[in-house]
């Protein structure tokens, strides 16, 4: 079994159809992960995740979603189990966008707007006035890694963010960059932890690099299992 952790905040439930759109995205990602991994995928809300539960479920790998809610809205107590999971690093883990940012924050670095002085947020779509990355975007590999197997040095991957990781966490290396955000793919040097600022799960029929990236991640999971 694999687990897909949904880290979107409950406040989105009060934002009209945004919650329904979010749930549809979660379901689509679940189906994609099952197809690519060949395994069952359990969707879990972030408040319910902790290392003990993952061990009881015998989870092979964890993938962590993105989110539209800025981190100051989260109750830190509700993130304790997820942060413990990141720190323990028992299962191969891949965080997408906000999931990557939350992992980096757990390891002690700052996360914030690409240009902090700019105004705008997700609540009223004013984030579009900020410096951001949106849509399929060239992402440059910085060094070889098994996650890049079969991919060109310049990949085409979906971006959707105006926040970014501001410093490289201790114990991690950065494997990819774009013109706007330098830290695009974090990889821990001793634990099976990875985080992407891009969204590999958001590929389409004309842009399949994200799918290949996920295939490579699950190949690493299988290799780790022996």
TIVO-622657 format. One record per atom (N, C-alpha, C): x, y, z; residue number from 1; residue in three letters; atom name. Coordinates in steps of 0.1 Angstrom, whole numbers. Atoms other than C-alpha are relative to their C-alpha. Layout:
<atoms>
ATOM:X:Y:Z:NUM:Ala:CA
...
</atoms>
This chain:
<atoms>
ATOM:8:-12:0:1:Unk:N
ATOM:0:0:0:1:Unk:CA
ATOM:9:13:0:1:Unk:C
ATOM:-6:-13:0:2:Unk:N
ATOM:10:36:-7:2:Unk:CA
ATOM:-10:10:6:2:Unk:C
ATOM:9:-10:-6:3:Unk:N
ATOM:-4:67:10:3:Unk:CA
ATOM:2:13:-7:3:Unk:C
ATOM:0:-14:5:4:Unk:N
ATOM:-13:101:-5:4:Unk:CA
ATOM:-5:9:11:4:Unk:C
ATOM:4:-8:-11:5:Unk:N
ATOM:-14:127:22:5:Unk:CA
ATOM:-6:13:-6:5:Unk:C
ATOM:6:-13:4:6:Unk:N
ATOM:-38:156:15:6:Unk:CA
ATOM:2:11:11:6:Unk:C
ATOM:-3:-10:-10:7:Unk:N
ATOM:-25:187:33:7:Unk:CA
ATOM:-8:13:-2:7:Unk:C
ATOM:8:-12:1:8:Unk:N
ATOM:-51:212:21:8:Unk:CA
ATOM:-7:3:13:8:Unk:C
ATOM:7:-5:-12:9:Unk:N
ATOM:-66:232:50:9:Unk:CA
ATOM:-15:-1:-1:9:Unk:C
ATOM:15:1:0:10:Unk:N
ATOM:-102:227:61:10:Unk:CA
ATOM:-7:13:-3:10:Unk:C
ATOM:7:-13:3:11:Unk:N
ATOM:-109:264:56:11:Unk:CA
ATOM:-4:1:-15:11:Unk:C
ATOM:4:0:14:12:Unk:N
ATOM:-111:257:19:12:Unk:CA
ATOM:-15:-5:-2:12:Unk:C
ATOM:14:5:1:13:Unk:N
ATOM:-144:239:26:13:Unk:CA
ATOM:-10:12:0:13:Unk:C
ATOM:9:-12:-1:14:Unk:N
ATOM:-159:274:32:14:Unk:CA
ATOM:1:9:-13:14:Unk:C
ATOM:-3:-9:11:15:Unk:N
ATOM:-148:287:-2:15:Unk:CA
ATOM:-7:-5:-13:15:Unk:C
ATOM:9:3:11:16:Unk:N
ATOM:-177:276:-24:16:Unk:CA
ATOM:5:-13:-7:16:Unk:C
ATOM:-3:12:7:17:Unk:N
ATOM:-168:251:-51:17:Unk:CA
ATOM:15:-3:0:17:Unk:C
ATOM:-14:4:-1:18:Unk:N
ATOM:-130:252:-44:18:Unk:CA
ATOM:3:-13:6:18:Unk:C
ATOM:-2:13:-6:19:Unk:N
ATOM:-133:223:-21:19:Unk:CA
ATOM:-4:-12:-9:19:Unk:C
ATOM:4:11:9:20:Unk:N
ATOM:-152:202:-46:20:Unk:CA
ATOM:11:-2:-11:20:Unk:C
ATOM:-11:1:10:21:Unk:N
ATOM:-125:210:-72:21:Unk:CA
ATOM:12:-7:6:21:Unk:C
ATOM:-12:6:-7:22:Unk:N
ATOM:-98:201:-47:22:Unk:CA
ATOM:-2:-15:1:22:Unk:C
ATOM:3:14:-1:23:Unk:N
ATOM:-115:167:-40:23:Unk:CA
ATOM:1:-7:-13:23:Unk:C
ATOM:-1:7:13:24:Unk:N
ATOM:-117:159:-77:24:Unk:CA
ATOM:15:-1:-3:24:Unk:C
ATOM:-14:1:2:25:Unk:N
ATOM:-80:167:-80:25:Unk:CA
ATOM:7:-12:8:25:Unk:C
ATOM:-5:11:-8:26:Unk:N
ATOM:-72:144:-51:26:Unk:CA
ATOM:-3:-14:-5:26:Unk:C
ATOM:4:13:5:27:Unk:N
ATOM:-92:116:-66:27:Unk:CA
ATOM:8:-4:-13:27:Unk:C
ATOM:-7:2:13:28:Unk:N
ATOM:-75:120:-100:28:Unk:CA
ATOM:15:-4:3:28:Unk:C
ATOM:-14:4:-4:29:Unk:N
ATOM:-40:119:-83:29:Unk:CA
ATOM:0:-14:6:29:Unk:C
ATOM:1:14:-6:30:Unk:N
ATOM:-50:88:-63:30:Unk:CA
ATOM:0:-10:-12:30:Unk:C
ATOM:0:9:11:31:Unk:N
ATOM:-59:70:-96:31:Unk:CA
ATOM:13:-1:-7:31:Unk:C
ATOM:-13:0:8:32:Unk:N
ATOM:-27:81:-113:32:Unk:CA
ATOM:11:-7:8:32:Unk:C
ATOM:-10:7:-8:33:Unk:N
ATOM:-6:69:-84:33:Unk:CA
ATOM:-2:-15:1:33:Unk:C
ATOM:3:14:0:34:Unk:N
ATOM:-23:36:-83:34:Unk:CA
ATOM:4:-6:-13:34:Unk:C
ATOM:-3:5:13:35:Unk:N
ATOM:-18:31:-120:35:Unk:CA
ATOM:15:-1:-2:35:Unk:C
ATOM:-14:0:1:36:Unk:N
ATOM:19:41:-119:36:Unk:CA
ATOM:7:-10:9:36:Unk:C
ATOM:-6:9:-10:37:Unk:N
ATOM:28:22:-87:37:Unk:CA
ATOM:-4:-14:-1:37:Unk:C
ATOM:5:14:0:38:Unk:N
ATOM:7:-9:-94:38:Unk:CA
ATOM:-5:-4:14:38:Unk:C
ATOM:4:3:-14:39:Unk:N
ATOM:-4:-6:-57:39:Unk:CA
ATOM:-13:7:4:39:Unk:C
ATOM:11:-8:-5:40:Unk:N
ATOM:-34:5:-37:40:Unk:CA
ATOM:5:13:6:40:Unk:C
ATOM:-4:-13:-5:41:Unk:N
ATOM:-33:41:-27:41:Unk:CA
ATOM:-11:5:10:41:Unk:C
ATOM:9:-5:-11:42:Unk:N
ATOM:-49:53:6:42:Unk:CA
ATOM:2:15:1:42:Unk:C
ATOM:0:-14:-2:43:Unk:N
ATOM:-58:90:8:43:Unk:CA
ATOM:-2:3:15:43:Unk:C
ATOM:1:-4:-14:44:Unk:N
ATOM:-52:104:43:44:Unk:CA
ATOM:0:15:2:44:Unk:C
ATOM:-1:-15:-4:45:Unk:N
ATOM:-59:139:57:45:Unk:CA
ATOM:13:1:9:45:Unk:C
ATOM:-13:-2:-6:46:Unk:N
ATOM:-27:154:71:46:Unk:CA
ATOM:-1:-2:16:46:Unk:C
ATOM:2:1:-15:47:Unk:N
ATOM:-41:155:107:47:Unk:CA
ATOM:1:-14:5:47:Unk:C
ATOM:0:14:-4:48:Unk:N
ATOM:-43:117:108:48:Unk:CA
ATOM:13:-8:-2:48:Unk:C
ATOM:-13:7:4:49:Unk:N
ATOM:-8:109:96:49:Unk:CA
ATOM:10:1:12:49:Unk:C
ATOM:-11:1:-9:50:Unk:N
ATOM:19:98:120:50:Unk:CA
ATOM:8:-13:-2:50:Unk:C
ATOM:-8:12:3:51:Unk:N
ATOM:47:73:120:51:Unk:CA
ATOM:-6:-13:4:51:Unk:C
ATOM:5:13:-5:52:Unk:N
ATOM:29:47:141:52:Unk:CA
ATOM:-11:-5:-9:52:Unk:C
ATOM:11:5:9:53:Unk:N
ATOM:-2:46:118:53:Unk:CA
ATOM:6:-5:-13:53:Unk:C
ATOM:-6:5:13:54:Unk:N
ATOM:21:42:87:54:Unk:CA
ATOM:6:-13:2:54:Unk:C
ATOM:-6:14:-2:55:Unk:N
ATOM:39:13:103:55:Unk:CA
ATOM:-11:-10:2:55:Unk:C
ATOM:11:10:-2:56:Unk:N
ATOM:6:-4:113:56:Unk:CA
ATOM:-5:-3:-14:56:Unk:C
ATOM:6:2:13:57:Unk:N
ATOM:-6:0:77:57:Unk:CA
ATOM:10:-7:-9:57:Unk:C
ATOM:-11:5:8:58:Unk:N
ATOM:28:-13:64:58:Unk:CA
ATOM:1:7:-14:58:Unk:C
ATOM:-1:-9:11:59:Unk:N
ATOM:30:16:40:59:Unk:CA
ATOM:13:-1:-7:59:Unk:C
ATOM:-12:1:8:60:Unk:N
ATOM:56:12:12:60:Unk:CA
ATOM:6:14:-3:60:Unk:C
ATOM:-5:-13:4:61:Unk:N
ATOM:58:49:2:61:Unk:CA
ATOM:-11:10:3:61:Unk:C
ATOM:9:-11:-4:62:Unk:N
ATOM:42:83:11:62:Unk:CA
ATOM:2:11:-10:62:Unk:C
ATOM:-1:-12:9:63:Unk:N
ATOM:34:111:-13:63:Unk:CA
ATOM:-9:11:6:63:Unk:C
ATOM:7:-11:-8:64:Unk:N
ATOM:23:145:1:64:Unk:CA
ATOM:-4:11:-10:64:Unk:C
ATOM:6:-10:10:65:Unk:N
ATOM:1:169:-18:65:Unk:CA
ATOM:5:14:1:65:Unk:C
ATOM:-1:-14:-2:66:Unk:N
ATOM:3:205:-25:66:Unk:CA
ATOM:-12:6:7:66:Unk:C
ATOM:11:-7:-6:67:Unk:N
ATOM:-20:231:-11:67:Unk:CA
ATOM:-1:14:-4:67:Unk:C
ATOM:2:-14:4:68:Unk:N
ATOM:-35:265:-17:68:Unk:CA
ATOM:0:10:13:68:Unk:C
ATOM:0:-8:-13:69:Unk:N
ATOM:-35:277:20:69:Unk:CA
ATOM:13:3:5:69:Unk:C
ATOM:-13:-4:-5:70:Unk:N
ATOM:-6:297:33:70:Unk:CA
ATOM:2:-6:14:70:Unk:C
ATOM:-3:8:-12:71:Unk:N
ATOM:11:280:63:71:Unk:CA
ATOM:-4:7:13:71:Unk:C
ATOM:4:-6:-13:72:Unk:N
ATOM:2:306:89:72:Unk:CA
ATOM:-14:-4:5:72:Unk:C
ATOM:14:4:-4:73:Unk:N
ATOM:-34:293:89:73:Unk:CA
ATOM:0:-14:7:73:Unk:C
ATOM:0:14:-6:74:Unk:N
ATOM:-24:258:101:74:Unk:CA
ATOM:3:0:15:74:Unk:C
ATOM:-2:3:-14:75:Unk:N
ATOM:-26:247:137:75:Unk:CA
ATOM:12:-9:1:75:Unk:C
ATOM:-12:8:-1:76:Unk:N
ATOM:9:234:145:76:Unk:CA
ATOM:-2:-14:6:76:Unk:C
ATOM:3:13:-6:77:Unk:N
ATOM:-6:207:167:77:Unk:CA
ATOM:-5:-10:-10:77:Unk:C
ATOM:5:9:10:78:Unk:N
ATOM:-23:192:137:78:Unk:CA
ATOM:10:-5:-10:78:Unk:C
ATOM:-11:4:9:79:Unk:N
ATOM:10:190:118:79:Unk:CA
ATOM:10:-9:7:79:Unk:C
ATOM:-11:7:-8:80:Unk:N
ATOM:29:172:146:80:Unk:CA
ATOM:3:-14:-6:80:Unk:C
ATOM:-2:13:5:81:Unk:N
ATOM:24:137:132:81:Unk:CA
ATOM:7:0:-14:81:Unk:C
ATOM:-6:-1:14:82:Unk:N
ATOM:32:147:96:82:Unk:CA
ATOM:15:4:2:82:Unk:C
ATOM:-14:-4:-2:83:Unk:N
ATOM:64:165:108:83:Unk:CA
ATOM:8:-12:6:83:Unk:C
ATOM:-8:12:-5:84:Unk:N
ATOM:74:134:128:84:Unk:CA
ATOM:3:-10:-11:84:Unk:C
ATOM:-2:9:11:85:Unk:N
ATOM:69:113:97:85:Unk:CA
ATOM:12:5:-8:85:Unk:C
ATOM:-11:-5:8:86:Unk:N
ATOM:93:136:78:86:Unk:CA
ATOM:13:-2:7:86:Unk:C
ATOM:-13:1:-7:87:Unk:N
ATOM:119:136:105:87:Unk:CA
ATOM:5:-15:1:87:Unk:C
ATOM:-3:14:-1:88:Unk:N
ATOM:118:98:109:88:Unk:CA
ATOM:5:-6:-13:88:Unk:C
ATOM:-4:4:13:89:Unk:N
ATOM:121:92:72:89:Unk:CA
ATOM:0:-15:-2:89:Unk:C
ATOM:0:15:1:90:Unk:N
ATOM:111:55:75:90:Unk:CA
ATOM:-5:-5:-13:90:Unk:C
ATOM:5:4:13:91:Unk:N
ATOM:92:53:42:91:Unk:CA
ATOM:6:10:-11:91:Unk:C
ATOM:-3:-9:11:92:Unk:N
ATOM:103:67:8:92:Unk:CA
ATOM:-11:10:-1:92:Unk:C
ATOM:10:-10:0:93:Unk:N
ATOM:85:100:7:93:Unk:CA
ATOM:3:11:-10:93:Unk:C
ATOM:-2:-10:10:94:Unk:N
ATOM:79:125:-20:94:Unk:CA
ATOM:-11:11:2:94:Unk:C
ATOM:9:-11:-2:95:Unk:N
ATOM:63:159:-14:95:Unk:CA
ATOM:-1:9:-12:95:Unk:C
ATOM:3:-9:12:96:Unk:N
ATOM:47:180:-42:96:Unk:CA
ATOM:-2:14:5:96:Unk:C
ATOM:3:-14:-2:97:Unk:N
ATOM:49:218:-40:97:Unk:CA
ATOM:-1:3:14:97:Unk:C
ATOM:2:-3:-14:98:Unk:N
ATOM:34:227:-6:98:Unk:CA
ATOM:5:-12:9:98:Unk:C
ATOM:-5:11:-7:99:Unk:N
ATOM:43:192:5:99:Unk:CA
ATOM:15:0:2:99:Unk:C
ATOM:-14:-2:0:100:Unk:N
ATOM:79:199:-4:100:Unk:CA
ATOM:4:11:10:100:Unk:C
ATOM:-3:-11:-9:101:Unk:N
ATOM:78:232:14:101:Unk:CA
ATOM:-2:-3:15:101:Unk:C
ATOM:2:4:-14:102:Unk:N
ATOM:63:217:46:102:Unk:CA
ATOM:11:-9:5:102:Unk:C
ATOM:-12:8:-4:103:Unk:N
ATOM:91:191:46:103:Unk:CA
ATOM:12:8:2:103:Unk:C
ATOM:-11:-8:-2:104:Unk:N
ATOM:117:217:42:104:Unk:CA
ATOM:-1:9:13:104:Unk:C
ATOM:2:-7:-12:105:Unk:N
ATOM:102:238:69:105:Unk:CA
ATOM:2:-8:13:105:Unk:C
ATOM:-2:9:-11:106:Unk:N
ATOM:102:208:92:106:Unk:CA
ATOM:15:-2:3:106:Unk:C
ATOM:-15:1:-2:107:Unk:N
ATOM:140:206:87:107:Unk:CA
ATOM:6:14:2:107:Unk:C
ATOM:-6:-12:-6:108:Unk:N
ATOM:144:242:99:108:Unk:CA
ATOM:2:12:-9:108:Unk:C
ATOM:-3:-12:8:109:Unk:N
ATOM:144:265:69:109:Unk:CA
ATOM:-13:8:-3:109:Unk:C
ATOM:11:-9:3:110:Unk:N
ATOM:121:294:58:110:Unk:CA
ATOM:-7:-3:-13:110:Unk:C
ATOM:8:1:12:111:Unk:N
ATOM:93:292:33:111:Unk:CA
ATOM:-8:13:-1:111:Unk:C
ATOM:7:-13:2:112:Unk:N
ATOM:77:323:18:112:Unk:CA
ATOM:-2:3:-14:112:Unk:C
ATOM:3:-5:14:113:Unk:N
ATOM:66:343:-12:113:Unk:CA
ATOM:13:2:-7:113:Unk:C
ATOM:-11:-2:9:114:Unk:N
ATOM:90:344:-41:114:Unk:CA
ATOM:6:14:2:114:Unk:C
ATOM:-3:-14:-3:115:Unk:N
ATOM:90:382:-37:115:Unk:CA
ATOM:-8:4:12:115:Unk:C
ATOM:8:-3:-12:116:Unk:N
ATOM:80:389:-1:116:Unk:CA
ATOM:-8:13:0:116:Unk:C
ATOM:7:-14:-1:117:Unk:N
ATOM:71:426:-7:117:Unk:CA
ATOM:-12:0:-8:117:Unk:C
ATOM:12:0:8:118:Unk:N
ATOM:44:417:-32:118:Unk:CA
ATOM:-12:-4:8:118:Unk:C
ATOM:12:3:-7:119:Unk:N
ATOM:8:415:-21:119:Unk:CA
ATOM:-9:-10:-8:119:Unk:C
ATOM:10:8:7:120:Unk:N
ATOM:-19:389:-29:120:Unk:CA
ATOM:1:-14:6:120:Unk:C
ATOM:1:14:-5:121:Unk:N
ATOM:-31:354:-18:121:Unk:CA
ATOM:-10:-8:-7:121:Unk:C
ATOM:8:10:7:122:Unk:N
ATOM:-51:324:-28:122:Unk:CA
ATOM:-15:3:2:122:Unk:C
ATOM:14:-2:-4:123:Unk:N
ATOM:-83:335:-11:123:Unk:CA
ATOM:-9:7:-11:123:Unk:C
ATOM:8:-8:10:124:Unk:N
ATOM:-94:360:-38:124:Unk:CA
ATOM:7:0:-13:124:Unk:C
ATOM:-8:1:12:125:Unk:N
ATOM:-70:350:-66:125:Unk:CA
ATOM:9:11:-3:125:Unk:C
ATOM:-10:-11:1:126:Unk:N
ATOM:-49:381:-60:126:Unk:CA
ATOM:14:-5:-1:126:Unk:C
ATOM:-13:5:1:127:Unk:N
ATOM:-19:358:-59:127:Unk:CA
ATOM:5:1:-14:127:Unk:C
ATOM:-5:-1:14:128:Unk:N
ATOM:-18:361:-97:128:Unk:CA
ATOM:7:13:-2:128:Unk:C
ATOM:-8:-13:1:129:Unk:N
ATOM:-4:397:-92:129:Unk:CA
ATOM:14:-2:6:129:Unk:C
ATOM:-13:2:-5:130:Unk:N
ATOM:26:382:-74:130:Unk:CA
ATOM:9:-7:-11:130:Unk:C
ATOM:-9:9:7:131:Unk:N
ATOM:57:367:-90:131:Unk:CA
ATOM:-3:-14:3:131:Unk:C
ATOM:4:14:-2:132:Unk:N
ATOM:48:331:-96:132:Unk:CA
ATOM:4:-8:-12:132:Unk:C
ATOM:-1:10:11:133:Unk:N
ATOM:52:300:-117:133:Unk:CA
ATOM:-13:-7:-2:133:Unk:C
ATOM:13:6:3:134:Unk:N
ATOM:22:286:-135:134:Unk:CA
ATOM:1:-7:-13:134:Unk:C
ATOM:1:8:13:135:Unk:N
ATOM:18:259:-162:135:Unk:CA
ATOM:13:-8:-2:135:Unk:C
ATOM:-11:9:4:136:Unk:N
ATOM:42:236:-179:136:Unk:CA
ATOM:13:9:-2:136:Unk:C
ATOM:-12:-9:-1:137:Unk:N
ATOM:77:251:-173:137:Unk:CA
ATOM:13:-8:-2:137:Unk:C
ATOM:-13:6:1:138:Unk:N
ATOM:113:242:-183:138:Unk:CA
ATOM:7:-1:14:138:Unk:C
ATOM:-7:3:-13:139:Unk:N
ATOM:130:226:-152:139:Unk:CA
ATOM:14:-6:-4:139:Unk:C
ATOM:-14:5:4:140:Unk:N
ATOM:168:221:-155:140:Unk:CA
ATOM:6:-9:10:140:Unk:C
ATOM:-7:9:-9:141:Unk:N
ATOM:185:191:-140:141:Unk:CA
ATOM:14:6:3:141:Unk:C
ATOM:-13:-6:-4:142:Unk:N
ATOM:216:202:-120:142:Unk:CA
ATOM:11:-11:2:142:Unk:C
ATOM:-9:11:-1:143:Unk:N
ATOM:232:168:-115:143:Unk:CA
ATOM:-7:-13:-2:143:Unk:C
ATOM:7:13:3:144:Unk:N
ATOM:225:131:-123:144:Unk:CA
ATOM:-6:-6:12:144:Unk:C
ATOM:7:7:-11:145:Unk:N
ATOM:201:112:-102:145:Unk:CA
ATOM:-10:-11:-6:145:Unk:C
ATOM:9:10:6:146:Unk:N
ATOM:180:80:-107:146:Unk:CA
ATOM:-14:5:-2:146:Unk:C
ATOM:13:-6:3:147:Unk:N
ATOM:149:102:-105:147:Unk:CA
ATOM:-1:5:-14:147:Unk:C
ATOM:0:-6:14:148:Unk:N
ATOM:159:116:-139:148:Unk:CA
ATOM:2:-11:-11:148:Unk:C
ATOM:-2:11:10:149:Unk:N
ATOM:162:82:-157:149:Unk:CA
ATOM:-10:2:-11:149:Unk:C
ATOM:9:-2:11:150:Unk:N
ATOM:149:86:-192:150:Unk:CA
ATOM:-5:13:-3:150:Unk:C
ATOM:4:-14:1:151:Unk:N
ATOM:144:123:-189:151:Unk:CA
ATOM:11:9:-6:151:Unk:C
ATOM:-10:-10:5:152:Unk:N
ATOM:161:151:-209:152:Unk:CA
ATOM:5:9:11:152:Unk:C
ATOM:-6:-10:-10:153:Unk:N
ATOM:184:175:-190:153:Unk:CA
ATOM:-9:11:3:153:Unk:C
ATOM:10:-10:-3:154:Unk:N
ATOM:157:201:-194:154:Unk:CA
ATOM:-14:-6:-1:154:Unk:C
ATOM:13:7:-1:155:Unk:N
ATOM:123:187:-183:155:Unk:CA
ATOM:-11:10:-1:155:Unk:C
ATOM:11:-9:1:156:Unk:N
ATOM:89:201:-189:156:Unk:CA
ATOM:-10:-5:10:156:Unk:C
ATOM:8:4:-12:157:Unk:N
ATOM:69:200:-156:157:Unk:CA
ATOM:-9:11:4:157:Unk:C
ATOM:10:-10:-4:158:Unk:N
ATOM:39:217:-142:158:Unk:CA
ATOM:3:7:13:158:Unk:C
ATOM:-3:-8:-11:159:Unk:N
ATOM:44:245:-118:159:Unk:CA
ATOM:-13:8:4:159:Unk:C
ATOM:12:-8:-5:160:Unk:N
ATOM:17:263:-96:160:Unk:CA
ATOM:3:5:14:160:Unk:C
ATOM:-4:-5:-14:161:Unk:N
ATOM:32:284:-68:161:Unk:CA
ATOM:5:14:-1:161:Unk:C
ATOM:-6:-13:-3:162:Unk:N
ATOM:41:318:-55:162:Unk:CA
ATOM:8:0:12:162:Unk:C
ATOM:-9:2:-11:163:Unk:N
ATOM:58:305:-24:163:Unk:CA
ATOM:11:-9:-4:163:Unk:C
ATOM:-11:9:3:164:Unk:N
ATOM:91:287:-24:164:Unk:CA
ATOM:8:-2:13:164:Unk:C
ATOM:-9:3:-11:165:Unk:N
ATOM:117:272:-1:165:Unk:CA
ATOM:12:10:-1:165:Unk:C
ATOM:-10:-11:1:166:Unk:N
ATOM:142:299:8:166:Unk:CA
ATOM:14:-4:2:166:Unk:C
ATOM:-14:5:-2:167:Unk:N
ATOM:172:279:19:167:Unk:CA
ATOM:0:-15:-1:167:Unk:C
ATOM:-1:15:1:168:Unk:N
ATOM:185:244:13:168:Unk:CA
ATOM:1:-5:15:168:Unk:C
ATOM:-1:6:-13:169:Unk:N
ATOM:178:224:45:169:Unk:CA
ATOM:13:-8:2:169:Unk:C
ATOM:-12:8:-3:170:Unk:N
ATOM:208:208:62:170:Unk:CA
ATOM:-3:-15:-2:170:Unk:C
ATOM:1:14:3:171:Unk:N
ATOM:214:173:50:171:Unk:CA
ATOM:-7:-3:-13:171:Unk:C
ATOM:6:1:13:172:Unk:N
ATOM:197:179:16:172:Unk:CA
ATOM:9:5:-11:172:Unk:C
ATOM:-6:-6:12:173:Unk:N
ATOM:209:186:-19:173:Unk:CA
ATOM:-11:4:-9:173:Unk:C
ATOM:10:-5:10:174:Unk:N
ATOM:191:204:-47:174:Unk:CA
ATOM:4:-5:-13:174:Unk:C
ATOM:-3:7:13:175:Unk:N
ATOM:189:185:-80:175:Unk:CA
ATOM:-6:7:-12:175:Unk:C
ATOM:6:-6:11:176:Unk:N
ATOM:169:209:-102:176:Unk:CA
ATOM:-3:15:3:176:Unk:C
ATOM:3:-14:-2:177:Unk:N
ATOM:161:246:-108:177:Unk:CA
ATOM:-8:5:-12:177:Unk:C
ATOM:5:-7:11:178:Unk:N
ATOM:141:270:-129:178:Unk:CA
ATOM:5:14:0:178:Unk:C
ATOM:-5:-13:1:179:Unk:N
ATOM:147:306:-139:179:Unk:CA
ATOM:-5:8:12:179:Unk:C
ATOM:6:-7:-11:180:Unk:N
ATOM:124:318:-110:180:Unk:CA
ATOM:4:-5:13:180:Unk:C
ATOM:-2:6:-13:181:Unk:N
ATOM:129:293:-82:181:Unk:CA
ATOM:12:-10:-1:181:Unk:C
ATOM:-12:8:1:182:Unk:N
ATOM:163:278:-76:182:Unk:CA
ATOM:-1:-14:6:182:Unk:C
ATOM:1:13:-7:183:Unk:N
ATOM:153:250:-52:183:Unk:CA
ATOM:-13:-7:-5:183:Unk:C
ATOM:11:6:7:184:Unk:N
ATOM:131:228:-74:184:Unk:CA
ATOM:-1:-15:4:184:Unk:C
ATOM:0:15:-4:185:Unk:N
ATOM:140:192:-62:185:Unk:CA
ATOM:10:-3:11:185:Unk:C
ATOM:-8:3:-12:186:Unk:N
ATOM:152:185:-27:186:Unk:CA
ATOM:1:-15:2:186:Unk:C
ATOM:-3:14:-3:187:Unk:N
ATOM:168:151:-19:187:Unk:CA
ATOM:8:-1:12:187:Unk:C
ATOM:-8:2:-12:188:Unk:N
ATOM:180:141:15:188:Unk:CA
ATOM:11:-9:-3:188:Unk:C
ATOM:-12:7:3:189:Unk:N
ATOM:215:127:15:189:Unk:CA
ATOM:1:-14:7:189:Unk:C
ATOM:-1:13:-6:190:Unk:N
ATOM:208:98:38:190:Unk:CA
ATOM:-14:-7:3:190:Unk:C
ATOM:14:5:-1:191:Unk:N
ATOM:170:94:42:191:Unk:CA
ATOM:-7:0:-13:191:Unk:C
ATOM:7:0:12:192:Unk:N
ATOM:146:85:14:192:Unk:CA
ATOM:-11:10:-1:192:Unk:C
ATOM:10:-11:0:193:Unk:N
ATOM:130:119:14:193:Unk:CA
ATOM:3:9:-12:193:Unk:C
ATOM:-1:-9:12:194:Unk:N
ATOM:124:140:-18:194:Unk:CA
ATOM:-12:10:0:194:Unk:C
ATOM:11:-10:1:195:Unk:N
ATOM:104:171:-24:195:Unk:CA
ATOM:2:8:-13:195:Unk:C
ATOM:0:-7:13:196:Unk:N
ATOM:95:188:-57:196:Unk:CA
ATOM:-8:13:1:196:Unk:C
ATOM:8:-12:1:197:Unk:N
ATOM:85:225:-61:197:Unk:CA
ATOM:-10:-2:-12:197:Unk:C
ATOM:9:3:11:198:Unk:N
ATOM:69:213:-94:198:Unk:CA
ATOM:-10:-11:4:198:Unk:C
ATOM:11:10:-2:199:Unk:N
ATOM:39:190:-97:199:Unk:CA
ATOM:2:-11:-10:199:Unk:C
ATOM:-1:11:10:200:Unk:N
ATOM:49:157:-114:200:Unk:CA
ATOM:-13:-7:-2:200:Unk:C
ATOM:13:7:1:201:Unk:N
ATOM:14:144:-107:201:Unk:CA
ATOM:-9:7:-10:201:Unk:C
ATOM:8:-8:8:202:Unk:N
ATOM:0:171:-130:202:Unk:CA
ATOM:4:-1:-15:202:Unk:C
ATOM:-4:2:14:203:Unk:N
ATOM:12:157:-163:203:Unk:CA
ATOM:-13:-1:-9:203:Unk:C
ATOM:11:2:10:204:Unk:N
ATOM:-10:155:-195:204:Unk:CA
ATOM:6:-8:-12:204:Unk:C
ATOM:-4:9:11:205:Unk:N
ATOM:-9:135:-228:205:Unk:CA
ATOM:12:6:-8:205:Unk:C
ATOM:-10:-6:8:206:Unk:N
ATOM:14:161:-244:206:Unk:CA
ATOM:13:3:9:206:Unk:C
ATOM:-11:-3:-9:207:Unk:N
ATOM:37:166:-213:207:Unk:CA
ATOM:1:-11:10:207:Unk:C
ATOM:0:12:-8:208:Unk:N
ATOM:46:133:-198:208:Unk:CA
ATOM:12:-2:9:208:Unk:C
ATOM:-12:1:-8:209:Unk:N
ATOM:78:141:-180:209:Unk:CA
ATOM:-3:-3:15:209:Unk:C
ATOM:5:3:-13:210:Unk:N
ATOM:59:141:-147:210:Unk:CA
ATOM:-3:-14:3:210:Unk:C
ATOM:3:15:-2:211:Unk:N
ATOM:47:106:-152:211:Unk:CA
ATOM:13:-8:0:211:Unk:C
ATOM:-13:7:0:212:Unk:N
ATOM:82:94:-160:212:Unk:CA
ATOM:7:2:13:212:Unk:C
ATOM:-6:-3:-13:213:Unk:N
ATOM:95:111:-129:213:Unk:CA
ATOM:-6:-8:11:213:Unk:C
ATOM:6:8:-10:214:Unk:N
ATOM:69:93:-107:214:Unk:CA
ATOM:3:-15:-2:214:Unk:C
ATOM:-4:14:2:215:Unk:N
ATOM:77:60:-124:215:Unk:CA
ATOM:14:-2:6:215:Unk:C
ATOM:-14:1:-6:216:Unk:N
ATOM:114:66:-114:216:Unk:CA
ATOM:-1:0:15:216:Unk:C
ATOM:2:0:-15:217:Unk:N
ATOM:103:74:-78:217:Unk:CA
ATOM:-4:-14:5:217:Unk:C
ATOM:5:13:-5:218:Unk:N
ATOM:84:41:-75:218:Unk:CA
ATOM:11:-11:-4:218:Unk:C
ATOM:-11:9:2:219:Unk:N
ATOM:114:23:-91:219:Unk:CA
ATOM:10:0:11:219:Unk:C
ATOM:-9:-1:-12:220:Unk:N
ATOM:135:36:-62:220:Unk:CA
ATOM:-6:-7:12:220:Unk:C
ATOM:7:7:-11:221:Unk:N
ATOM:109:24:-38:221:Unk:CA
ATOM:2:-15:-1:221:Unk:C
ATOM:-2:14:2:222:Unk:N
ATOM:111:-11:-53:222:Unk:CA
ATOM:14:-4:2:222:Unk:C
ATOM:-14:4:-2:223:Unk:N
ATOM:149:-11:-53:223:Unk:CA
ATOM:3:0:14:223:Unk:C
ATOM:-2:-1:-14:224:Unk:N
ATOM:149:-1:-17:224:Unk:CA
ATOM:-5:-13:7:224:Unk:C
ATOM:6:12:-6:225:Unk:N
ATOM:127:-31:-9:225:Unk:CA
ATOM:8:-13:-3:225:Unk:C
ATOM:-9:12:4:226:Unk:N
ATOM:152:-54:-26:226:Unk:CA
ATOM:-8:-10:-9:226:Unk:C
</atoms>
